[in-house]
Amino acid sequence: MPTPIDPSFSTTGPEWQIQPLEPAARPAGGSSFGGALGQAIQSLEQSQEQAADAARSLAEGTATDPTQVVMAVERARLSMQLASQIRAKAVEAYQDVFHTQV
């Protein structure tokens, strides 16, 4: 006899909704690559801090919703993976340009 499905494991709640990313604010004096890179790194740092705070609150037993903790940690992990891939591609492009003979 199959076990009944527990409705508490439903994946249709608002915690499973993917929130849209907010566009990065542009510097007032014009857009620059350095400014955009700095903002992206700040966003990555904030994501990592939020995940650390959420994990700490879960470990202390003060977290009200464990799914929010998991979502914050996963969001931070994916952000770090993206940053790592972008860095790898940038280094690869730099090496290609550096080794190009003129």
Summary of the structure (lengths in Angstrom):
residues: 102
radius of gyration: 20.0
end to end distance: 74.0
largest distance: 74.0
contacts: 183
relative contact order: 0.09
helix: 66%
strand: 0%
